[in-house]
Amino acid sequence: MKIAIVDDNVTNLMIIEKILQKAGYPRLVKLKSAKELYQYLQLDGAGPSSVVPVDLILMDLMMPEIDGLEACRTILADERYCDLPIIFVSAMGDSYKMAEAMDAGALDYVMKPINKVELLARIRSVLRLKHEKDLRKERDQRIQYELDLARQVQRSMLSRPIQEGDVTISAVYKPSFELAGDLYAWYKISPSRYGVILLDMMGHGISSSLICMYIYSALKDTITGISDPEQVMKELNRRMNQLHMPDSLLNYYFTAIYFVLDTEERSIEYVNAGHPQGMALVDGEVRMLDKGCCALGFFEEIEVAKGVIPYKEGARILLFTDGLSEWLEEEYADAREKLISCLQENDNPESLLHQLQPCSELVSAQKDDMCLVMVSAN
């Protein structure tokens, strides 16, 4: 614990020094002006330091050249010292001046002539506040580190682009929060069959992200082992219902589109579970992916209807979450037609999203996670 005492009066410096030493504060720095304090804190251009050299400043309010108010504002304006506690010591009893001192960022003040009991009590109080603030800052840093780690883990789950033979699969992912509730994945089921899913978990943040990870743990075995869209959706619904707790007022659910692309049979079998309708451009015609069931997690048993879209010449399939569709509805009079025209003109999601946004400010103002998945088959 180190305390800086700043006062242009040598007698006051000695008095405060003796009081603090007898009270068990031996590590003291005596400075005669704000300039000396600036030099000690390296605010004079001597070069930045990541180490805060003092834990508390006791500073005279009225000093020549640079008074305590100006010094307080200058110190606290520096990012390194924004949380450094400052107590003013002043002979002035003007309540307006004291209010101005507190507005400058000081945590407390002591009147001269100095009352030893009062000075020590105020120091203890301010140091307690500093200790609690340091603990909160340490906790926040730890939480931020864990969030960053969770975000890296979540991003690592997302499938990498596929480009093999006549099939291309890729995605664009723009989360609105550090941890998102959107998830996409694709797996090669057989030499000619690919299973692709895009889901959107209710809500945002840590809880939605954890449930996404839970569902992800079941995706590969479910898709590669079952593959059929109807049965895959029923299995994922069963998994979601395993999370429900009798006493919980909130049941999580998610919407999803899952389809199997068969390049040998030249067909797309899909189920839409309450998700925004995806679209398939097949043989020059746009088909909506609108058949399916309700969102997954609401009911223990669900009725599922599968849609089948055959193609001859080629297919281009676009899936997206409601973050994109809601954003489009704000920007375009006919969002569906805008999407269709962009799908017809673009063969990858990056260029499609770029065409959709007239200026970069729109994406920065997004309110929800935004995800697009595009699959092309020739």
For each residue, the residues with C-beta under 8 A, 3 or more apart:
1: 25 27 55 56 127
2: 27 28 29 53 54 55 56
3: 20 25 27 28 29 54 55 56 57 58 123
4: 28 29 31 37 40 54 56 57 58 59
5: 13 16 17 20 28 29 30 31 58
6: 31 32 33 34 36 37 57 58 59 60 63 68 71
7: 12 13 16 32 59 60 63 89
8: 32 33 60 63 64
9: 12 13 60
10: 13 14 32
11: 14 15
12: 7 9 15 16 60 89 112 114
13: 5 7 9 10 16 17 30 32
14: 10 11 17 18
15: 11 12 18 19 114
16: 5 7 12 13 19 20 58 89 114 119
17: 5 13 14 20 21 28 30
18: 14 15 21 22
19: 15 16 22 23 114 116 119 120
20: 3 5 16 17 23 25 28 123
21: 17 18 25 26 28
22: 18 19
23: 19 20 120
24:
25: 1 3 20 21 28 123
26: 21
27: 1 2 3
28: 2 3 4 5 17 20 21 25
29: 2 3 4 5 40 53 54
30: 5 13 17
31: 4 5 6 36 37 40
32: 6 7 8 10 13 36
33: 6 8 36 37 63 64 65 66
34: 6 37 38 59 63 65 66 67 68 70 71 74
35: 38 39 44 65 66
36: 6 31 32 33 39 40
37: 4 6 31 33 34 40 41 43 57 59 71 75
38: 34 35 41 43 44 71 74
39: 35 36 42 43 44 46
40: 4 29 31 36 37 53 54
41: 37 38 53 54 75 78 81
42: 39 46 47 48 49
43: 37 38 39 74 75 78
44: 35 38 39
45:
46: 39 42
47: 42
48: 42 80
49: 42 53 80
50: 80
51:
52: 55 80 81 84
53: 2 29 40 41 49
54: 2 3 4 29 40 41 57 84
55: 1 2 3 52 85 127 130
56: 1 2 3 4 84 85 86 87 123 126 127 130
57: 3 4 6 37 54 75 84 85 86 87
58: 3 4 5 6 16 87 89 110 123
59: 4 6 7 34 37 68 71 72 86 87 88 89
60: 6 7 8 9 12 63 68 88 89 90
61: 67 68 69 88 89 90 92 97 101 109
62: 67 68 90 91 92
63: 6 7 8 33 34 60 66 67 68 71
64: 8 33
65: 33 34 35
66: 33 34 35 63 70 71
67: 34 61 62 63 70 71
68: 6 34 59 60 61 62 63 71 72 88 90 101
69: 61 72 73 100 101 104
70: 34 66 67 73 74
71: 6 34 37 38 59 63 66 67 68 74 75
72: 59 68 69 75 76 86 88 101 104 105 106
73: 69 70 76 77 104 105
74: 34 38 43 70 71 77 78
75: 37 41 43 57 71 72 78 81 84 86
76: 72 73 81 82 84 86 104 105
77: 73 74 82
78: 41 43 74 75 81 82
79: 82
80: 48 49 50 52
81: 41 52 75 76 78 84
82: 76 77 78 79
83: 130 133 134 137
84: 52 54 56 57 75 76 81
85: 55 56 57 107 126 127 129 130
86: 56 57 59 72 75 76 105 106 107
87: 56 57 58 59 106 107 108 109 110 122 123 126
88: 59 60 61 68 72 98 101 106 108 109 110
89: 7 12 16 58 59 60 61 109 110 112 114
90: 60 61 62 68 97 98 101 109 110 111 112
91: 62 111 112 113
92: 61 62 97 98
93: 111
94: 97 98
95: 98 99
96: 99 100
97: 61 90 92 94 100 101
98: 88 90 92 94 95 101 102 109
99: 95 96 102 103
100: 69 96 97 103 104
101: 61 68 69 72 88 90 97 98 104 106 109
102: 98 99 105 106 109
103: 99 100
104: 69 72 73 76 100 101
105: 72 73 76 86 102
106: 72 86 87 88 101 102 109
107: 85 86 87 126 129
108: 87 88 122 125 126
109: 61 87 88 89 90 98 101 102 106
110: 58 87 88 89 90 114 115 118 119 122
111: 90 91 93 114 115
112: 12 89 90 91
113: 91
114: 12 15 16 19 89 110 111 118 119
115: 110 111 118 119
116: 19 119 120
117: 120 121
118: 110 114 115 121 122
119: 16 19 110 114 115 116 122 123
120: 19 23 116 117 123 124
121: 117 118 124 125
122: 87 108 110 118 119 125 126
123: 3 20 25 56 58 87 119 120 126 127
124: 120 121 127 128
125: 108 121 122 128 129
126: 56 85 87 107 108 122 123 129 130
127: 1 55 56 85 123 124 130 131
128: 124 125 131 132
129: 85 107 125 126 132 133
130: 55 56 83 85 126 127 133 134
131: 127 128 134 135
132: 128 129 135 136
133: 83 129 130 136 137
134: 83 130 131 137 138
135: 131 132 138 139
136: 132 133 139 140
137: 83 133 134 140 141
138: 134 135 141 142
139: 135 136 142 143
140: 136 137 143 144
141: 137 138 144 145
142: 138 139 145 146
143: 139 140 146 147
144: 140 141 147 148
145: 141 142 148 149
146: 142 143 149 150
147: 143 144 150 151 178 179 206
148: 144 145 151 152 178
149: 145 146 152 153
150: 146 147 153 154 178 179 206 209
151: 147 148 154 155 178 179
152: 148 149 155 156
153: 149 150 156 157 213
154: 150 151 157 158 179 180 209 212 213
155: 151 152 158
156: 152 153
157: 153 154 183 185 213 216
158: 154 155 171 173 183 184 185
159: 162 169 171 184 185 186 187
160:
161: 168 169 170 171
162: 159 167 168 169 170 186 188 194
163: 167 168 169 170
164: 167
165: 263
166: 263 377 378
167: 162 163 164 194 261 263 375 376 377
168: 161 162 163 347 348 374 375 376 377
169: 159 161 162 163 186 194 196 373 374 375 376
170: 161 162 163 348 349 350 373 374
171: 158 159 161 184 349 371 372 373 374
172: 349 350 353 370 371 372
173: 158 180 182 184 369 370 371
174: 363 366 369 370 371
175: 178 179 180 182 369 370
176: 180 204 323 366 367 368 369 370
177: 180 204 205 369
178: 147 148 150 151 175
179: 147 150 151 154 175 204 205 206 208 209
180: 154 173 175 176 177 204 208 209 212 369
181: 200 201 202 203 204 205 208 209 211 212 254 369
182: 173 175 198 199 200 201 212 321 323 369 371
183: 157 158 198 199 201 212 215 216
184: 158 159 171 173 196 197 198 199 319 371 373
185: 157 158 159 196 197 216 219 220 223
186: 159 162 169 194 195 196 197 373 375
187: 159 194 195 219 220 223 224
188: 162 191 193 194
189: 193 194 195 223 224 227 260
190: 193
191: 188
192: 262 263 264 265
193: 188 189 190 227 260 261 262 263 264
194: 162 167 169 186 187 188 189 260 261 263 375
195: 186 187 189 223 224 227 232 258 259 260
196: 169 184 185 186 258 259 260 261 317 319 373 375
197: 184 185 186 219 223 232 256 257 258
198: 182 183 184 256 257 275 278 319 320 321 371 373
199: 182 183 184 212 215 254 255 256 257 275
200: 181 182 254 255 256 275 321 322 323 369 371
201: 181 182 183 208 209 211 212 215 252 254
202: 181 208 252 253 254
203: 181 207 208 252
204: 176 177 179 180 181 208 368 369
205: 177 179 181 208 209
206: 147 150 179 209 210
207: 203 210 211 252
208: 179 180 181 201 202 203 204 205 211 212 252
209: 150 154 179 180 181 201 205 206 212 213
210: 206 207 213 214
211: 181 201 207 208 214 215 243 252 254
212: 154 180 181 182 183 199 201 208 209 215 216
213: 153 154 157 209 210 216 217
214: 210 211 217 218 239 243
215: 183 199 201 211 212 218 219 236 239 240 254
216: 157 183 185 212 213 219
217: 213 214
218: 214 215 221 222 235 236 239
219: 185 187 197 215 216 222 223
220: 185 187 223 224
221: 218 224 225
222: 218 219 225 226 232 235 236
223: 185 187 189 195 197 219 220 226 227 232 258
224: 187 189 195 220 221 227
225: 221 222
226: 222 223 231 232 235
227: 189 193 195 223 224 231 232 260
228: 231 232 260 269 306
229: 232 233 258 259 260 269 270 271 304 306
230: 233 234 271 304 305 306
231: 226 227 228 234 235
232: 195 197 222 223 226 227 228 229 235 236 258 271
233: 229 230 236 237 256 258 271 273 292 293 296 302 304
234: 230 231 237 238 302 304
235: 218 222 226 231 232 238 239
236: 215 218 222 232 233 239 240 256 296
237: 233 234 240 241 273 296 297 299 302
238: 234 235 241 242 300
239: 214 215 218 235 236 242 243
240: 215 236 237 243 244 252 253 254 296 297
241: 237 238 244 297 300
242: 238 239
243: 211 214 239 240 252 297
244: 240 241 248 251 297
245: 248
246:
247:
248: 244 245 251
249:
250:
251: 244 248 297 298
252: 201 202 203 207 208 211 240 243 297
253: 202 240 295 296 297 298
254: 181 199 200 201 202 211 215 240 273 295 296 297
255: 199 200 273 274 275 276 295 296 322
256: 197 198 199 200 233 236 272 273 274 275 295 296
257: 197 198 199 270 271 272 273 275 278 289 292 319
258: 195 196 197 223 229 232 233 270 271 273
259: 195 196 229 268 269 270 271 289 317
260: 189 193 194 195 196 227 228 229 268 269 270
261: 167 193 194 196 267 268 315 317 375 377
262: 192 193 265 266 267 268 269
263: 165 166 167 192 193 194 266 377
264: 192 193
265: 192 262
266: 262 263 310 311 312 315
267: 261 262 308 309 310 311
268: 259 260 261 262 280 282 308 309 310 311 315 317
269: 228 229 259 260 262 306 307 308
270: 229 257 258 259 260 278 289 291 292 306 307 308 309
271: 229 230 232 233 257 258 259 291 292 293 304 305 306 307
272: 256 257 275 277 278 289 290 291 292 293 307
273: 233 237 254 255 256 257 258 292 293 294 295 296
274: 255 256 292 293 294 295 296
275: 198 199 200 255 256 257 272 278 292 295 319 321 322
276: 255 320 321 322 324 325
277: 272 288 289 290
278: 198 257 270 272 275 288 289 317 318 319 320
279: 286 287 288 289 317 318 339 340 343
280: 268 286 287 288 289 309 311 315 316 317 318
281: 284 285 286 287 315 316 317 318 343 344
282: 268 285 287 309 310 311 314 315 316
283: 311 312 313 314 315
284: 281 313
285: 281 282
286: 279 280 281 340 343 344
287: 279 280 281 282 309
288: 277 278 279 280
289: 257 259 270 272 277 278 279 280 292 307 309 317 319
290: 272 277 307
291: 270 271 272 305 306 307
292: 233 257 270 271 272 273 274 275 289 304 305 306 307
293: 233 271 272 273 274 296 302 303 304 305
294: 273 274 298 299 302
295: 253 254 255 256 273 274 275 298
296: 233 236 237 240 253 254 255 256 273 274 293 302
297: 237 240 241 243 244 251 252 253 254
298: 251 253 294 295 302
299: 237 294 302
300: 238 241
301:
302: 233 234 237 293 294 296 298 299
303: 293
304: 229 230 233 234 271 292 293
305: 230 271 291 292 293
306: 228 229 230 269 270 271 291 292
307: 269 270 271 272 289 290 291 292
308: 267 268 269 270
309: 267 268 270 280 282 287 289 315
310: 266 267 268 282
311: 266 267 268 280 282 283 314 315 377
312: 266 283
313: 283 284
314: 282 283 311 376 377 378
315: 261 266 268 280 281 282 283 309 311 375 376 377
316: 280 281 282 343 347 374 375 376 377
317: 196 259 261 268 278 279 280 281 289 374 375 376
318: 278 279 280 281 339 343 349 352 372 373 374
319: 184 196 198 257 275 278 289 372 373 374
320: 198 276 278 324 325 339 370 371 372 373
321: 182 198 200 275 276 324 325 368 369 370 371
322: 200 255 275 276 325 326 368
323: 176 182 200 326 327 366 367 368 369 370 371
324: 276 320 321 327 328 370 371 372
325: 276 320 321 322 328 329 335
326: 322 323 329 330 367 368
327: 323 324 330 331 362 366 367 368 370
328: 324 325 331 332 335 338 339 356
329: 325 326 332 335
330: 326 327
331: 327 328 335 358 362
332: 328 329 335 338
333:
334: 337 338
335: 325 328 329 331 332 338 339
336: 339 340
337: 334 340 341
338: 328 332 334 335 341 342 356
339: 279 318 320 328 335 336 342 343 356
340: 279 286 336 337 343 344
341: 337 338 344 345
342: 338 339 345 346 352 355 356
343: 279 281 286 316 318 339 340 346 352
344: 281 286 340 341
345: 341 342 355
346: 342 343 349 351 352 355
347: 168 316 351 374 376
348: 168 170 351 352 374
349: 170 171 172 318 346 352 353 372 373 374
350: 170 172 353 354
351: 346 347 348 354 355
352: 318 342 343 346 348 349 355 356 372 374
353: 172 349 350 356 357 372
354: 350 351 357
355: 342 345 346 351 352
356: 328 338 339 342 352 353
357: 353 354 360 362 363
358: 331 362
359: 362
360: 357 363 364
361: 364 365
362: 327 331 357 358 359 365 366
363: 174 357 360 366 370
364: 360 361
365: 361 362
366: 174 176 323 327 362 363 370
367: 176 323 326 327
368: 176 204 321 322 323 326 327
369: 173 174 175 176 177 180 181 182 200 204 321 323
370: 172 173 174 175 176 320 321 323 324 327 363 366
371: 171 172 173 174 182 184 198 200 320 321 323 324
372: 171 172 318 319 320 324 349 352 353
373: 169 170 171 184 186 196 198 318 319 320 349
374: 168 169 170 171 316 317 318 319 347 348 349 352
375: 167 168 169 186 194 196 261 315 316 317
376: 167 168 169 314 315 316 317 347
377: 166 167 168 261 263 311 314 315 316
378: 166 314
